[in-house]
Amino acid sequence: MGEQEGWRADVSTGNGLPVWVNHVAFAADETRQAEAKASLAAGGVEPIMDVDHGWCHSQYYLDPNGIMVEFCRDTPGFEPDPTAARAALAD
């Protein structure tokens, strides 16, 4: 659509970065993750990673432009602590 030759839409790998650096993340619950996974699988798209980070569970996909898309749901075990967070930033 008028892009200059050599222009790339893959914002991470197009700039020499790992694919996960710049990505789009959507908040999801377990149902939404399952619906997204089923819908994408029906179109032949499988997750490139399915990761339990300990505080959240993420499913990662690549869109047609090579941009990572994440469906992330919070999981028990991580309690926000704004006071501790501010103290850690101050260190």
N, C-alpha and C positions, 0 to 999 in steps of 0.2 A: 504494500500500500504506500509506496514511496520511500521506504527505508533506503538509506545509503548502503552501497555494497560493503559487506563485511559487518554490518550491524547485527547484533545478537540480542535476543530477548532473554536469554538465560542469565539473569542478573548476577548469579554467583560464578558459575563455571565460565561464563563469558568474560569475566574479569579476572580469571585465574584463581578463584577462591573455591573451597569445597562447596558442594551443592547445598549443604545445610546452613551456610552462613546467612544468606538472605532468603527467607521463606515466608509464606503466608500461613498463619495459624488460626484455626477456628475452634472455639470452645465447643465441647460436645459432651454428652452424657453417654452411658453405655449403649443405650438404644440408638442414638444418632450415629455412633461409631459403627454399629452393626448395620444400620441402614445404608450408610455411605459405602461400607465395604462391599455389601451385596450389590448395590447399584453399580459401583465401579467395576466389580468383578463381572457383572453381566455385560459390560462393555469391553471386557478383556483387559481391564486395568487392575493390576495387583499391587499391594503395598510394597515399597522398596525396603521399609523397615517397620517393625512393630515393637515398640520399646516401652518397658515398664521402668520409668525413671525413679520410682520409689515414692514420689509425691504426686505424680501424674502418669497417665498411660497415653502414649502417642502412637498414632498410625500415620505413616509418611508415604506420600505419593509424589510422582513427578507429573506435572501438567504437560500438554503438548509443546510448550515453549521451553521445557527443561527447568521450570521453576518448581521448587519443592512446596507441597501443600501438606499441612499437618492438621489432623483432627485430634484434639487433646482433651482428655477428661481428667479432672482432679480425682485423686484417690485418697483414702484416709491415711493418716500418718504424718501429715505436714500441717502444722498449725501456724498461721501467720503471727509474727511477733514484731510489730512496727518498732518497738523500742530496741530490740536486739538488732534489727536491720539497720537502724540509724547508727547504733554503736559500731557495727561492723563497717559501715561506710566511712565513719569518722576515723577508724584505724587506718 
